[in-house]
Amino acid sequence: MPELESFPGGRSQDVPSVSNEAQTGERIEADRKPQGEIAVMVRRDSEEVSNGAPKRTASGSQRLSGSQRLSGSRRLSSTRRPSLREDDSLRVVYINNPDRTNKNFNMAGNTVRTTKYTILSFLPKNLFEQFHRFAYIYFLFIVILNQIPQLAVFGRTASLFPLILVLVVTAIKDGYEDFGRRRSDKRENNRKSLVFQIDKFQDKKWKNIQVGEVVKVLANETVPCDIVLLASSDPSGVCYVETLNLDGESNLKSRYARKEFTVEHPEQRPLKGTIVCETPNRNIYEFQGRMDLGSGVMVPLAANNIILRGCELKNTVWVLGVVVYAGRETKAMLNSAGAQSKRSRLEHYMNRETGWLAVFLIIICFIGGLGMGLWVNSNSDILSVLPYYKKQDLTGENYRFYGEWGEGAIGFLSCIIRFQIMIPLSLYISMELVRLGQSYFMTRDREMYHESSNTRFQCRALNINEDLGQVKYLFSDKTGTLTENKMQFDSASIGGVDYSYAKITVDTVPVKADGSISPADTEIGKSIKVDSELRRILDSPEPAPARHLVWEYFLVLAACNTIVPTWVKKSASGQLEMEAVNGNGDSLGFIEYQGESPDEQALVAAAAAYGFTLLERTSASIVIDVCGDRRRYEVLGIHEFDSVRKRMSVVVEGPDKVIKLLMKGADSSLLSIVGEGGDEYSIGGSESVDELQPSDGVMSATLKHLDNYARKGLRTLVVASKVLTRKEVEDWHFHYVKASSALHDRVGLMRNAAELVECNLSLLGATGIEDQLQGGVPETIQLLREAGIKLWVLTGDKQETAISIGFSCLLLTRDMQQIIINESTFEGCRSKILGAKAKYVIKPPPEKKLFSWKRQNGIDAANSGHDEVTGESADSNSRFNQPLALIIDGNSLVHALTSALEKDLYELATACKVVICCRVAPLQKAGIVSLVKRKAGKMTLAVGDGANDVSMIQMADVGVGISGQEGRQAVMASDFAIGQFRFLKKLLLVHGHWNYERLGYMVLYNFYRNAVFVMMLFWFIFYAAYSAQSALTDWNLVFFSLIYTSVPTIVVGILDMDVNQKTLYVYPPLYGSGQREEAYNQRLFWITMLDTLWQSLVLFYVPYFIYKVTDVDLYGLGLVWCMAVVILVNTHLAMDIKRWTWIEHVAIWASTLVTYICQLVMDALLSVPDLLPNHWVVFHMSGSVRFWFTLLLTVILALLPRFCVKLLKQWFWPSDLHIAREAEILLPSGQQVTDLELNDVHQSSSSLIQPPPPTAV
Amino acid sequence: MATTANAATTTPGSAIARNEVKPQSQKPIYTRFSQQEMHACKPLMTPARIVAVFMTVGVVFIPIGIATLLASTSVVELVDHYGHACLDNSAAQVNQSLRTREERISFIKNPSNPKNCTRTIRILKLMKQPIYMYYEITNFHQNHHRYVKSKSEPQLQGQQASPEQLKICAPEDSVGGQPVIPCGLVAWSFFNDTYSLALNNGTSVPVNKKGIAWKSDMDKVSSTVYASNFQNNNPSAYIGGGKLPVDSPLRDNEDLWVWMRPAALSKFRKLWGRIERDLYPGDELQVNIQNVYNCFSFNGQKKLVLSTTSWMGGKNNFVGTAYLTIGLLCVALAIGFFFMYYSHPRPLGNTKQFSWNNEKQVKQRGFQSTQPRTILR
């Protein structure tokens, strides 16, 4: 990394040379100093921070101007330099010096190219991509075989036709898609932005922007590339962006310019400096770098200092930024690639059967080759005199004759060419089209449209539609999936007193023209319940200790968050406009809280309702209106929430110069660090003095309240605070600064810094936030369960919350025996699991397959059988004859998911009717899904809405994302996206079922269709001396699966419907047909193949016997066979269609007609005699009655056995679906339950909501 | 085939385009099609319908079977198996007896040997005109892959075919550098036996040889194409069949076009002519045969066939028998299914029969023990 070595020197060209030598020298000196000394120096530096605090103003550059401080920072950076050297994956950007920036590094320009091809590369690249598919290679192999003169079975043109057709169609489609991208690229590249060029900002096209240039972005403009913020119109350096284009989140996010370098007019003072940052990567939530603006001060840069391409600037007049990543290296572009491709289970099985077809193909070709060899052998004495076979040419040389073996081999290969469509390549194309049609229906489904979020169903993966019909295990997140994720502050426990009797409802806080707040007299906006008692305490004039406690409590709620307050005011047009609250308060409007966490929004809104209104937030300070008194708190540091610590804290310095640590977090993580003597607020007399016990009392009371809240289904957080001493602050600040400017392991260092202060806190109380159930959740769960789908809830919430939500959504019922496992040791966990297994007599899956006779050919019979046997019958066999519910928490899962226990866990869990896992980490969610996927071998579906569900969604066979409040990461990772949990009902039970049944039938039918055709051709070779001559013309062979019979199967694959939606809802167990793989399995495949054999024999021999000794010509008989097979397969399809609409009628009958018309047209054409040998045949043939009688006889005789077997099966062994279909058609509609009644049933059963006390094992 | 490109995350370009549009409702528009609520017919095979279907098939098939059987029996077909007999007869004239195939081949190939032969065919039943005259050949694979392709359509259309184009006719493409017209094995193996008919009273029976080939086949041949260099091979062993007159256009030779249309199976008939008068029982037809076509090289036989025709074409009992059998079978099935439904009644759409309502299957399949809603009576 030579550039980095020369980095200080390089910088020296830009900074005044006076300071240059001194700085360099100082740096080297610092490098040599031992570690301890540096620490001392730095400590001195941070001392100055705290000492100098009173003098400090909002201007950051002044604060950092002291020379001592400067050297301190410099040393800090020097100590880290070795780590910079180690890693050569860094990028150096010279601000406002693009030439130099780009000189040594190969950085991408800002031109984006999302197109795959250029005009030149289109043909080779597209072909290359197309031939990646196996099918095309097979096609190509056949075509190449056919080009060998000895093997030219087909006319060469005819053999090329299908391949070329498919290639051209795909190429046109790809080209068209690419053309669209090209146009949008062009539009994108020619957009203009203000770029600093020779002393002033001028418009520049996006494509010409280079790394290192300084860009000015105005309000509502889109950011052209990834820029590091230098300044914004806001004096504090804050700006707001909307990242809708990036991650789909529409709330505003704040980004900060480092205040140290706020530059207002680059025209007057040229910008100089250097930025060292990571090389381009696709992580849009991380950024690490350092900036040096010439003064020699290194400033750390983090993710909130950069704005990514595609973001829109909002609520900010302008920002200045320097380009660090451009064009394809921007994070947005790096993220835009990578479609996922999954393969559905049905397709997986289908490939297995395709293997069988390949075996058949090889067998019949072998027979063909063998026959050819034997024929040559047995006729060897007359071969040279045969009039129809020339072994020798005129000179007596062998003419295209290679001996018995050679002829046999040629026979074999010719047969492969002739019978190639045994492998139904058209099936792959048809399947894609059918899935396209199915996704059309799913996306257009009005019942899966979510009105309030204006989202439709989204089909993000096209390949696994039919998997939706086979789901056996459903893993669901709770928050945002079962619940709305619209948080409302419900209960407060402060200092051991429960204030959860909210009566008054207060709405979003209006701000008067003078900026003062009056919470009482408002009506509009989000309503918050306010507890009157709490209100009274706050309003009471005398500064009682209880009031102090409450005060502190709400201060934490208002301050300890990352919420950005914005103004919402009514503009003249009546639309709501937003603008950042800038403290002037010159306009009347409402404050809206923008933030990434709905919990925080609820807490801040609640604090505002009680009079603690967060008014302004900048990177350095927050302004809170405390009951009319506006106070500014300096923010010294924020330790943001992460999933390991499960808490968040801020260090603030109030107007009274007291530095406090304010903190909120999950009880598990926070209660352990609450100090013993920390209850300073609760000591002393107050009106609630009896309740305010010493610390233990508050602690236990709070714990009790937490428990109560959780039982009510509330989300709980614990609130604590602490006054920091100077020493603590210094110590912490040193580590904090060090961590925040670290380029490596910043998270870990931050965590360490946090641990310095996050101890011995005083407990203030707890909050309870209500998250309402989504509409229709209990009914949906009930239906899914009746459909035989096992629902597992995996949540990060507390156990009690999870259980209570379980009851309210009918997942748990009172008659269930709950098995609760929360152990923190392996042994404890083991004994609980084994104990439960012993108690409820859960046996491991039996080897014997009770139910396998029916599906003995299914390779997965063992898998599919045993789960049902162990699962449900075990619970009916269990001693208590009571359904079981397993509730297990994250700590236990750590041990239970180890290889030693996972088998027992799996057996226990599958024996239970309900499984709830609480307190689970994202990776554990994936671990559970993976466990079931591996052990059960059944279709799993995971549904979730948040980033913590992504791993689970990706792990499951089918991932469903809910486009909800928590951004779109889950949706991005999912295969399907829905708006609400209740849509799963329609998605699985209706669409999933239809998709599965349709595609399963279509695959079998396609196998049959091609095989019957090939077998018919095969029988003929016995009558043509094993030469691969076909009676059908080449074109008919090619068109058969391409034109004559392709449309009906696609139409039926898209439109056929066994039973309608209502029936599927009324009898949800009908869904089981997909779980048991009833529409497509090996048994059906072999039955179909038997039928195919019979039909092909009839097809061949009926015309054969009728035309046996006549003057019929080769193509005449070929025509009979061609028409017969087309009519036969279409009639076969017609016989199986369950729902006829006009489209099906048109598809089937028109296809048959088109076949005949094709014959007429081809026979009438004379211009290409070599390609169309059957000139005028159809006109001769169809003039005779015999032709038509032959067709009728063939079709009826071929279908007779299938028809009879179908009738017998339906009469004596009707499938559930068949019975349901009969009921649907025959029973008067009144006898079926309407959806309305259905809901009534669920409502009556929801009286079970009140949870019984859980019983531990 | 469709790539999953549309599943990829939105490109910034499209995202921006979307952003410029005002947010409008994504609510899908209602159509019966998109909501899958189209008017539809759902055929259900009820017992009555099933019996009706079988009866219908029976009722349609049995008359067809009877009619076609009658038509078939009304056809009079006379077959004379003359190939070997005539050759032996001719050989006897020159005091040879032919035992092996090789002897027969060499005899028939020798142009100096007598080939004339007279066969007598006795008419037993009235044969109404037109009576079709076919020759039948067995064991000749006109459908062999190497044979079917061995002809040149461009050449017959009068185009100047290049040696490359004629390669398909090899080895019968050229002799001594001159192209053979018509080239290829098909023409080369042209059948050239001739027949002349007379009654036993001496009156000759004219045979109409016009219109025996398909007009369409003749139309595609140019009238400027004349046979040339045909069967001109030096070793006479390479003479396959009949010669063609060089002075009349190929197109006029209907026999050639009949021959050139490849037969479907190895035993085939080809039309030779039509007798346009009735033949009466007791008539004896004297057929004078020029027995020159070598059917011994492929172990085949030659037959002469005289056949009348019906509305169903020539004689074929299979059609009638099959129709009759299937018709009767369907009637039997109708009756059988009727009794089956009668003796094993099953109420249709009986929801009690669902596998999850059935105790035994509940245990096996493991359905939820909770009964589906009680409202379902």
Interface residues (C-beta under 8 A of the other chain):
Chain A: V112 T114 V153 V166 V169 T170 K173 D174 E177 R181 S184 D185 R187 E188 T222 L244 N245 R309 G310 E312 A332 M333 N335 S336 A337 G338 A339 Q340 S341 I382 V385 L386 P387 Y388 Y389 K390 Q392 D393 L394 Y399 R400 S414 Y428 I429 E432 L433 L436 Y440 F441 T443 R444 D445 R446 Y449 E451 N454 T455 R456 C459 R460 A461 L462 N463 R785 E786 G788 L850 F851 E868 V869 G871 E872 S873 S876 P883 M972 Y1023 A1024 A1025 S1027 A1028 Q1029 A1031 L1055 M1057 Q1061 V1066 Y1067 P1068 P1069 G1072 R1076 V1102 Y1104 F1105 I1106 Y1107 K1108 V1109 T1110 D1111 V1112 D1113 L1114 Y1115 G1116 L1117 G1118 I1137 K1138 R1139 W1140 T1141 W1142 I1143 L1166 P1169 D1170 P1173 H1175 W1176 F1179 H1180 S1184 V1185 R1186 F1189 T1190 L1193 I1196 L1197 L1200 C1204 L1207 Q1210 W1211 F1212 P1214 D1216 I1219 A1220 R1221 E1222 A1223 E1224 I1225 L1226 L1227 Q1231 V1233 E1237 L1238 V1241
Chain B: M1 A2 T3 T4 A5 N6 A7 A8 T9 T10 T11 P12 G13 S14 A15 I16 A17 N19 P23 S25 Q26 K27 P28 I29 Y30 S34 Q35 Q36 M38 H39 A40 C41 K42 P43 L44 M45 I50 V57 F61 I64 T68 I105 Y134 E136 F140 H141 Q142 N143 H144 H145 R146 Y147 V148 E153 P154 Q157 A170 P171 E172 V175 L185 W188 S189 W214 S216 D217 K220 N233 P235 A237 Y238 G240 G241 R261 P262 A263 A264 L265 S266 K267 F268 R269 K270 L271 N294 S297 F298 N299 W311 M312 G313 G314 N316 F318 V319 A322 Y323 I326 L329 C330 L333 F337 M340 Y341 H344 R346 L348 G349 N350 T351 Q353 F354 S355 W356 K363 Q364 R365 G366 F367 Q368 S369 T370 P372 R373 I375 L376 R377
